[in-house]
Amino acid sequence: MASSFHVSRTPVWERSRPRVPSIGLLSTYPPTPCGLANFSAALVDGLSANGSQVNVVRVADGSPSLSDRVVGELTNGSPASVTRCADLLSGSDVAIIQHEFGIYGGTDGDEVIDILGALRIPSIVVLHTVPRDPTPHQRWVLASVMALADRVVVMSVAARALLGAGFDVEHKVSMIPHGSSAPTRAPNKRDGRPTLLTWGLLGPGKGVERVIDSMKSLQDLPGNPRYLIAGRTHPKVLAADGEAYRDARTEQAKRVGVAGSVSFDPTYRSTASLSALAQTSALVVLPYDSTEQVTSGVLVDAIASGRPVVATAFPHAVELLGTGAGLVVDHDDPDAMTSALRSVLSDPRLAGGMAAEARRLAPTMAWPVIASSYQAVAQRLIAKQAARSWRR
């Protein structure tokens, strides 16, 4: 009698429905006051909301974390801590390693190479900085990190192009945009003086002197616009130079004659508080000195807040503002900066069109959407690992 029993020839890893992977994440993490820590916390929230169990190994900075997601800390310069870090991360299905040259121990953060080499699970390395002209050692570190990673994530087309020009890693690279948190409440009514807003950790390179110089030419506009610079001084700048940069900008405002139109707010703000502040502004200004910045969380959050943006021509701004959410000006063209600010402040139709385009873009950057992209990459790595095991 013929048997009705059917044997599937499809491998197990293809028949099973992909499960939500657990994630071990290595990064700076709150309460560390830096953009990378905030990025990681938001990504962890998105991953958790999408069903992943996330265990965080936090790069220690001397301040304790109260988050129950933090399962351990990495102490830079300690071989024992490096080993323990790799063990903790390997307890999950996939590791996500946030990479910046300055956060790990060793020259250019090269201790992260030992961590990657000791992992027993697939890894995703997220590159927050891709230098156009790395030093020889930076290039070696980056090449070593990418060689060990199972997948490399960049957050802009510009970053992907830089990697493609300098390294043979195209087969490993995924482009997942920087995430943003949508406003949790309707914007407050903007009344009184129109506000130009720059926020983030303050220090040389922020470029706020460009906007201070422009303010003199904007005083004839209705409402007498003001410029608000929100954020504490970067901890490393504070340790090295104190408040010299902030003090110099205060003196600059006095010298230019706009002291009454330029103000500093060093308050530390939560993501929700920053979003509310952004929504009360007439426009957000990103006047950064860098011509190489391929990722800007402030830019993404400004767009998510639905505000028009004026920015210098760093790569991420050129990329994200190209569809009309803002204006991009050359770094060394003060007249263009002044003209762009004046146009947005004086032309409601222009400003409204920019805000509408920002609102159109915002949902594509929401953290749950971004987190699902990371989970999809993780699931593919798990399936690939399972396929290799099946063939052995």
C-alpha positions in Angstrom: 0.0 0.0 0.0 1.3 3.4 -0.9 2.2 5.6 2.0 0.5 9.0 2.3 3.3 10.3 4.5 5.0 13.3 2.8 8.6 14.1 3.5 9.4 17.8 2.8 12.6 18.4 0.9 12.7 22.0 2.1 15.4 22.6 4.8 14.3 23.3 8.3 15.6 26.9 8.2 13.4 27.6 5.2 10.3 26.0 6.5 10.2 27.7 9.9 8.7 31.1 10.3 11.4 33.7 11.2 11.2 34.4 14.9 11.9 37.7 16.5 15.6 37.7 17.3 17.1 38.6 20.7 19.7 41.4 20.5 22.9 42.1 22.4 23.8 45.7 22.0 27.2 47.4 22.7 27.3 51.2 22.9 27.4 54.2 25.1 24.0 54.4 26.8 22.1 56.8 29.1 22.8 58.5 31.4 26.0 59.2 29.3 25.3 62.6 27.7 26.0 62.0 24.0 24.1 61.5 20.7 25.3 57.9 20.4 23.8 57.0 23.8 20.5 58.6 22.8 20.5 56.8 19.5 21.1 53.5 21.2 18.4 54.0 23.8 15.9 54.9 21.0 16.9 51.9 18.9 16.5 49.6 22.0 13.0 51.0 22.6 12.1 50.3 19.0 13.5 46.8 19.0 11.7 46.1 22.3 8.4 47.5 21.0 8.8 45.1 18.0 9.2 42.1 20.3 13.0 41.7 20.7 14.6 40.9 24.0 17.5 43.4 24.2 20.5 43.2 26.5 22.7 46.2 26.6 26.4 46.2 27.4 27.2 49.8 28.2 30.5 51.5 27.7 31.3 52.6 31.2 31.8 56.4 31.9 31.8 56.4 35.7 28.1 57.1 36.1 25.7 54.2 36.9 22.8 53.3 34.6 19.5 52.4 36.3 18.1 50.7 33.1 17.1 47.1 33.6 18.2 46.5 30.0 21.8 47.1 30.9 23.3 43.7 31.8 26.9 44.8 32.1 29.5 47.4 31.4 32.6 47.6 29.3 35.6 49.1 31.0 38.0 50.3 28.4 41.6 49.2 28.8 40.7 46.0 30.7 41.3 42.7 28.8 39.1 40.9 31.4 36.2 43.3 30.7 36.6 42.8 26.9 36.2 39.1 27.4 33.2 39.5 29.7 31.6 41.9 27.2 31.9 39.4 24.4 30.4 36.7 26.7 27.4 38.8 27.6 26.7 39.8 24.0 27.0 36.2 22.9 24.0 35.3 25.1 21.7 36.8 22.5 21.0 35.7 18.9 22.7 38.7 17.2 25.0 41.5 18.4 24.7 45.1 17.3 27.9 47.0 17.8 27.7 50.8 17.6 31.0 52.1 16.2 32.7 55.4 16.8 36.5 55.8 16.9 36.4 57.7 20.2 34.3 55.5 22.5 36.3 52.3 22.9 39.7 51.8 24.4 43.0 51.7 22.6 44.3 53.9 19.8 41.3 55.0 17.7 39.2 52.6 19.7 40.9 49.5 18.4 39.9 47.4 21.5 36.6 46.8 19.8 38.4 44.5 17.4 39.1 42.1 20.2 35.4 42.1 21.2 34.2 41.4 17.7 36.8 38.6 17.3 35.6 36.9 20.5 31.8 36.9 19.7 30.1 33.5 19.2 27.1 35.0 17.4 26.6 37.0 14.2 27.3 40.7 14.4 26.0 43.9 12.9 28.3 46.9 13.1 26.7 50.3 12.8 29.1 52.9 11.5 28.4 56.4 12.8 31.4 58.0 11.3 33.0 57.2 7.9 36.0 59.5 7.4 36.8 60.6 3.9 40.6 60.6 4.6 41.2 58.3 7.6 44.7 58.1 9.1 46.5 54.8 8.4 45.6 53.5 11.8 41.9 54.5 11.5 41.8 52.8 8.1 43.2 49.6 9.6 40.7 49.7 12.5 37.8 50.3 10.2 39.0 47.5 7.8 39.4 45.1 10.7 36.0 45.9 12.2 34.3 45.4 8.8 36.2 42.2 8.1 35.0 40.7 11.4 31.4 42.0 11.2 28.8 39.8 9.5 26.9 42.9 8.3 27.8 46.6 8.3 25.1 49.3 8.6 25.5 52.9 7.4 22.8 55.6 7.7 23.1 57.6 4.5 23.8 57.1 0.8 26.9 59.3 1.3 28.4 57.0 3.9 27.8 54.0 1.6 29.5 55.8 -1.3 32.5 56.6 0.9 32.9 53.0 2.0 32.5 51.8 -1.6 35.3 54.1 -2.7 37.7 53.1 0.0 36.9 49.4 1.0 35.8 46.2 -0.8 32.8 45.6 1.5 29.8 46.3 -0.7 28.6 42.8 -0.2 28.3 43.4 3.5 26.7 46.9 3.6 23.1 47.7 4.4 21.7 51.3 4.4 19.3 51.8 7.3 18.4 55.5 8.0 18.9 57.2 11.3 15.7 57.0 13.3 13.6 59.7 14.9 11.0 60.1 17.5 7.7 61.6 16.2 6.3 64.4 18.3 4.0 63.1 21.1 1.7 66.1 21.2 0.4 68.8 18.9 2.8 71.8 18.5 2.5 74.7 20.8 1.3 77.9 19.2 4.3 79.9 18.0 3.9 83.5 19.1 6.2 86.4 20.1 9.6 86.6 18.5 10.3 84.1 15.7 13.0 81.7 17.0 15.9 80.3 15.1 17.0 77.1 16.9 20.3 75.2 17.1 20.6 72.3 19.6 23.0 69.6 20.7 26.2 69.4 22.7 28.1 72.7 22.2 31.7 73.1 21.2 34.0 74.1 18.3 32.7 72.8 15.0 29.1 73.6 15.9 29.3 76.6 13.6 26.9 78.8 15.6 29.2 81.8 15.0 27.8 81.8 11.4 24.3 82.4 12.5 25.3 85.0 15.1 27.0 86.9 12.3 23.8 86.7 10.3 21.5 88.0 13.0 22.5 91.6 12.5 21.0 91.5 9.0 17.8 90.0 10.2 16.8 92.6 12.8 14.6 94.5 10.3 12.3 91.5 9.9 8.9 91.5 11.6 9.0 90.3 15.1 12.7 90.9 15.5 13.9 87.2 15.3 16.0 85.7 18.0 18.6 82.9 18.0 18.4 80.2 20.7 21.4 77.9 21.1 20.2 75.0 23.3 22.4 72.3 24.9 25.2 71.8 27.4 28.8 72.0 26.5 30.2 68.7 25.2 31.8 66.9 28.2 35.2 66.5 26.4 35.2 70.2 25.5 34.3 71.1 29.0 37.1 69.0 30.5 39.7 70.4 28.1 38.6 74.1 27.7 35.8 74.8 30.1 33.2 77.2 28.7 35.7 79.0 26.4 33.7 78.4 23.3 30.3 79.4 24.8 32.0 82.5 26.3 33.5 83.5 23.0 30.1 83.3 21.3 28.6 85.5 24.0 31.3 88.0 23.4 30.8 87.7 19.6 27.1 88.5 20.0 27.9 91.6 22.0 30.5 92.7 19.4 28.1 92.2 16.5 25.5 94.1 18.4 22.9 91.3 18.7 23.3 90.4 22.4 19.6 90.9 22.9 18.8 88.5 20.1 21.1 85.6 20.9 20.6 83.4 24.0 22.0 80.2 25.4 20.1 77.5 27.2 22.4 74.9 28.8 19.6 72.8 30.2 19.8 69.1 29.6 16.6 68.1 27.8 14.9 64.8 27.2 14.0 63.7 23.6 10.4 64.8 24.2 11.4 68.1 25.6 13.7 68.8 22.6 10.9 67.9 20.3 8.6 70.3 22.0 11.2 73.0 21.9 11.8 72.4 18.1 8.1 72.7 17.4 8.0 76.2 18.9 10.8 77.4 16.6 10.3 79.1 13.2 13.2 77.1 11.8 16.1 74.9 12.8 19.7 75.8 11.8 22.5 73.3 11.5 25.5 75.5 10.6 28.1 72.8 11.2 31.8 73.3 10.2 32.2 69.7 9.0 32.1 69.0 5.3 32.2 65.2 5.9 29.3 64.5 8.3 27.4 61.6 6.9 25.1 61.1 9.8 23.2 63.8 11.9 20.7 62.8 14.5 19.8 66.5 15.1 19.0 66.8 11.4 16.7 63.8 11.5 15.0 65.0 14.6 14.5 68.5 13.1 12.7 66.9 10.1 10.6 64.7 12.4 9.5 67.8 14.3 8.1 69.2 11.1 10.3 72.3 11.1 12.0 74.0 8.1 15.8 73.5 8.2 18.7 75.6 7.0 22.0 73.8 7.0 25.5 74.0 5.7 26.3 71.6 2.9 27.5 68.5 4.9 26.7 65.3 3.1 23.7 64.1 5.2 22.0 67.5 4.9 22.5 67.6 1.1 20.9 64.1 1.0 17.9 64.6 3.3 17.0 68.2 2.4 17.2 67.6 -1.4 13.4 67.1 -1.7 12.5 70.4 -0.2 12.4 70.1 3.6 15.2 72.7 3.9 17.8 74.9 2.3 21.5 74.0 2.0 24.2 76.7 1.9 28.0 76.5 1.3 30.2 76.5 4.3 32.2 79.6 3.3 29.3 81.8 2.1 28.0 84.0 4.9 25.8 85.9 2.5 24.1 82.7 1.4 23.5 81.8 5.1 21.9 85.2 5.8 19.8 85.0 2.6 18.5 81.5 3.4 17.5 82.5 6.9 15.8 85.6 5.6 13.9 83.7 3.0 12.5 81.2 5.4 11.6 83.8 8.0 9.9 86.2 5.5 8.2 83.8 3.1 5.3 81.9 4.8 4.7 79.8 1.6 8.3 78.7 1.4 8.4 77.8 5.1 5.1 76.0 4.9 6.2 74.0 2.0 9.4 72.9 3.8 7.4 72.0 6.9 5.0 69.9 4.8 7.8 68.0 3.2 9.4 67.4 6.6 6.1 66.0 7.8 5.9 63.7 4.7 9.4 62.4 5.4 9.0 61.9 9.1 7.0 58.6 9.2 9.8 56.8 7.2 12.2 57.7 10.0 10.1 56.5 12.9 12.1 54.3 15.3 9.8 51.2 15.1 10.2 51.3 11.3 14.0 51.6 11.6 14.1 48.9 14.3 12.2 46.5 12.1 14.9 46.9 9.4 17.6 45.9 11.9 15.5 42.9 12.9 15.2 41.9 9.3 19.0 42.0 8.9 19.3 40.0 12.1 16.9 37.3 10.9 18.8 37.0 7.6 22.0 36.5 9.5 20.4 33.8 11.8 19.0 32.0 8.7 22.4 32.1 7.0 24.1 30.7 10.1 21.4 27.9 10.3 22.0 27.1 6.7 25.7 26.6 7.3 25.0 24.4 10.2 22.5 22.3 8.2 25.1 21.7 5.5 27.8 20.5 7.9 
